Amino acid sequence: MTWITVRRAVQLLVGLFCYGFAIGMMIQAHLGVSPWDVLGQGAARSSGIPFGVVTVLIGALVLLLWIPLRQKPGIGTVLNVLMIGPSAEVCIALVSVPEQLWAKVLLFTGGLVLLAAATGIYLGARLGPGPRDGLMTGMHRRFGWPVWAARTGIEVGVLSAGWALGGTVGLGTVAFALLVGPMVSRTMPFFDIRALGPLPDVSRPRSVGQDGIA
């Protein structure tokens, strides 16, 4: 095992934990969350199942949709499904909901910045994208839909379903939609493991999509 393999593994695990923790921060800010987290939040509220468990279940269901799309997950894809929900629950258990608006804004902003950094960290390991991103790229490859159209259609659908189930939609949801893309575009090159040199073939992710959000 080479040092670059160890670096990739550590980078993946740190990135995924921080990603989930960042989601927890934005949830506790009560200003709105990303479309997929609106769905998870709504499903958790309507079912009584903890948010972290619901997130794992949704990730697993999305991963099953990869089969007809002929997508091949990497180890990072599987760990994404398993880690993000529990790490979000860690944050929810440790961070209380602020009372003042300024504190909520500060908490949400910190979560968004951490999420952008975490996305660059775990995607930079090049061990597979998140299941939701793979669904988008798989639909693009399978049906020829533009990536933006596939992503927009998916996120509008899950946002509507999550809102109907009681998920929190607010200014934070809008801020996430507008800001996360540009922010991740800055963090990904900084953490991209390929900058250290060629990757071992055995460690290359087999998934189609390499860029995007979980």
Secondary structure, DSSP 8 states (H G I E B T S, - for coil): --HHHHHHHHHHHHHHHHHHHHHHHHHHHTS---HHHHHHHHHHHHH---HHHHHHHHHHHHHHTHHHHT----HHHHHHHHHHHHHHHHHHHHS---SSHHHHHHHHHHHHHHHHHHHHHHHHTTS---HHHHHHHHHHHHH---HHHHHHHHHHHHHHHHHHHT---SHHHHHHHHHHHHHHHHHHHHH-GGGGS---GGGS---S--SS--
